[in-house]
Amino acid sequence: MASPRSLLISGASRGIGRAIAEKLLTEGHRLSLGVRDPSVLSKGSLGEAARHQPGRVLLHPYDARDPDQAAAWVHATLRHFGAIDGLIHSAGIFSRVGLLFADGEEKEIEELWRVNLMGPWWLSRAAWPALAASGDGRVITLVSMSGQRVKGSLAAYPASKFALMALCQTMRNEGWEAGIRVTALCPGWVNTTMAAAVTAVPPKAMTQPEDLAAITAQLLTLPASAVPFELKINCLLET
């Protein structure tokens, strides 16, 4: 499929998701941005485009914890653009809950799984018929290196990311014959607010959100015969 694409992007209000959305706007794609509070994008290039180029950018309320909002966002995007041929999952939350979690931390674990796993699952399910109808659909998911290996004592967060990686594999299998290609992006430390407390790696030495945005833009130019399923992107050497 020739560019531009009509793309859903979750988590576009900040960090990696916002960098991806800003990059893809400059690439000429049509963007449907799902964010909890669309007003947070009132300033900057995305808000300007939504106001002055509504044919290019749609802002829509979206909470990854709510499957009804996933369906409503997909329906609104189809009404607005007439098609969906790409889905980029950037929404996610972090947790330091370990194996021996304290009483009451079950709620944090449940929220983590609802956002990090069920959010992409519900949204992919809602958008799937449109992705298949495009004949050349793309799904790009921010998984994390925490979906590849576990370091330290974290348990809840990597468990959710390992599950998300499994979901990506199933989506790849399910969508292959319909031309849907799936890529799991697995970065290590990225210079975002999620990594603000990290002291072992200076922010400038981390992968930057703009780097992941450039990779995402490149992925969208590749033919179905050349789309990688998994990309590990790490600012540190791991053996």
C-alpha positions, 0 to 999 in steps of 0.5 A: 500500500502506498503512503499515506495510511490511516492510523490509530495511535494509542498513548499519543499524549506523551513520550514515545506515542507522541513522538511517533504521532508527530513523526508520522504527521510529517510523513503525511499519514492520517492520524486518529489519536486516542488519549484519555484527555484530548485537551492535552494535545491542544498545543503543538503540531498535533493539536494544530493539525486537528484544528486546521486539518481535520482531514489529517488528524482526529483526536478521540477520548480513549482509556485503554481500560475500557473496551467500550471506548476501544470500539467507539474510537474505532467506529469514529475513526472509520466514520472520519477516515473511511478506513483503518490500515494501521494500528500502533499500540503505545499506551502502557503503564509501569509497576515496580510490584515484585513477586512477593507483593504486599496485601492490597497490591493485587489492584495494581497488578490487575490494572497493569494487566488491564492496560498493558495486555487487555487494552491492546487486545480489545483495540486490536479486536475492534480494529481487526475487520478494518485492518483485514479489509485494507489488505495491507494492514500493519500493527506495531506494538511497543512491548519493551525489552521487559517482554524478552527477559526479566532483570532484577526483582520486578514481576508484574510489569515484565509478566504483562509484557511477556503476555503482550509479546504472546499476543503479538505472535498470535496477531501475526499468525491470525492476520498473515493471510489477510496481509496484516503484518505485526511488529513488536518493538522491544526497547530498553531504557528510553528517555521518557518520564517512565525512566526519570528515576533511572540513575545508572544510564544518563538520559542522553545515553538512552534510546530517545523517543524520536529514534523509535518514531523514526523506526516506526516511520520506516516500518510503515514504508516496507512491503509485506514481504519485508516487515520484521516481526520483532525488533530489539532496541537497547542502549545497553549491551546485554549478554 
